[in-house]
Each structure stands twice: as structure tokens, then as C-alpha cells.
Amino acid sequence: MRRCLLEDFGGDEHAEEIFGVWEGFLIFCPITEGVEGKMKLDGHRGMMKTSTFDFRVSRCVNKTTCRTEKEIDHFLRDL
């Protein structure tokens, strides 16, 4: 995880407004570099409160663009 930037909320005026509401709070976003942009946060953009944090990993079956089981396990341990 890393600290979110305005760009993570979007590039429009509405995104700027939502990001501004979080002033004074630390908000975190997933690091997507190295995972080909396949990580994302689910939920309503700008939601101020959540009661759960859900982290899911999908492993590929019979696809050539997938990482190995060992690479996936290493990535998860690094989290």
C-alpha cells in the first residue's frame, strides 16, 4: 500500500472535491506497479467509512500470462 494521490481519485472536479474531504487523514491505495494494473479498490469512490477490508488473490489456471505459484506466494508474503 502507498499513500493515495489526487490522481487515484480521478482527474475531474468531482474527484478533486472528494480528495479534499480527506484532508488531515491518511488514505492508502494499492501499489499496482509490477502487477500489471490488476489491483484495485472496490467500493464507492470517496467512501468515508468502511467496516471491513477485503483482500483477494486470483490465481490463474492454464494461462500463459500468469505468474508462477512461487512468485504469487512471494508477493503475498511481501505484503
Backbone torsions as a table, in degrees:
resi	resn	phi	psi	omega
1	MET	NA	155.1	176.6
2	ARG	-142.5	164.9	178.9
3	ARG	-69.4	132.9	-179.2
4	CYS	-68.8	149.9	174.9
5	LEU	-115.5	165.1	178.0
6	LEU	-54.1	-39.3	-178.5
7	GLU	-59.9	-26.7	178.4
8	ASP	-68.8	-23.0	-180.0
9	PHE	-91.4	-13.6	-179.1
10	GLY	122.9	179.0	-175.6
11	GLY	-114.5	11.7	-177.0
12	ASP	-102.2	178.3	-178.6
13	GLU	-63.9	-37.6	179.3
14	HIS	-63.2	-41.9	178.4
15	ALA	-62.6	-40.2	178.5
16	GLU	-61.7	-41.2	179.1
17	GLU	-64.2	-46.1	-179.9
18	ILE	-62.9	-45.5	-179.7
19	PHE	-61.7	-38.7	-179.9
20	GLY	-64.0	-30.4	179.3
21	VAL	-63.0	-27.2	-177.3
22	TRP	-84.5	5.9	-178.4
23	GLU	-54.5	131.3	-178.7
24	GLY	93.1	-9.0	178.9
25	PHE	-109.7	151.2	171.4
26	LEU	-91.7	121.4	176.4
27	ILE	-118.6	142.0	-173.8
28	PHE	-119.3	146.1	179.1
29	CYS	-127.5	155.5	179.4
30	PRO	-71.3	147.8	172.9
31	ILE	-84.3	119.6	-176.2
32	THR	-103.3	-10.2	178.9
33	GLU	-63.2	133.0	179.1
34	GLY	88.7	-9.1	176.4
35	VAL	-119.6	22.3	173.8
36	GLU	53.5	36.3	174.5
37	GLY	66.7	20.1	-176.1
38	LYS	-90.8	-0.9	176.9
39	MET	-95.1	139.4	178.6
40	LYS	-151.9	160.8	174.8
41	LEU	-98.0	131.2	176.5
42	ASP	-90.0	159.2	176.4
43	GLY	116.9	-178.0	-177.6
44	HIS	-81.3	128.2	-179.6
45	ARG	-59.2	127.2	178.2
46	GLY	84.9	8.2	-179.1
47	MET	-59.9	128.1	-173.6
48	MET	-83.9	-15.6	-174.9
49	LYS	-147.2	142.4	174.3
50	THR	-141.2	148.2	-179.6
51	SER	-101.8	-8.3	-179.6
52	THR	-141.3	160.9	173.3
53	PHE	-129.7	118.5	-175.0
54	ASP	-114.7	124.7	178.5
55	PHE	-122.0	120.6	-178.3
56	ARG	-123.4	143.7	176.6
57	VAL	-122.9	125.9	175.9
58	SER	-102.1	127.3	177.6
59	ARG	-102.9	141.4	-177.8
60	CYS	-80.0	155.3	174.8
61	VAL	-130.3	121.6	176.4
62	ASN	56.5	42.0	175.5
63	LYS	-122.8	143.9	-175.4
64	THR	-83.1	-16.9	-177.3
65	THR	-93.9	7.8	-177.1
66	CYS	-85.3	154.8	173.2
67	ARG	-78.7	159.9	178.1
68	THR	-73.7	162.1	177.1
69	GLU	-57.8	-40.3	-179.2
70	LYS	-63.2	-43.0	178.8
71	GLU	-64.6	-40.9	178.8
72	ILE	-64.2	-45.8	179.5
73	ASP	-62.0	-40.5	178.3
74	HIS	-63.0	-43.7	178.9
75	PHE	-60.7	-44.7	-179.2
76	LEU	-66.2	-38.6	176.8
77	ARG	-64.5	-34.3	-179.2
78	ASP	-69.5	-24.0	179.4
79	LEU	-67.8	NA	NA
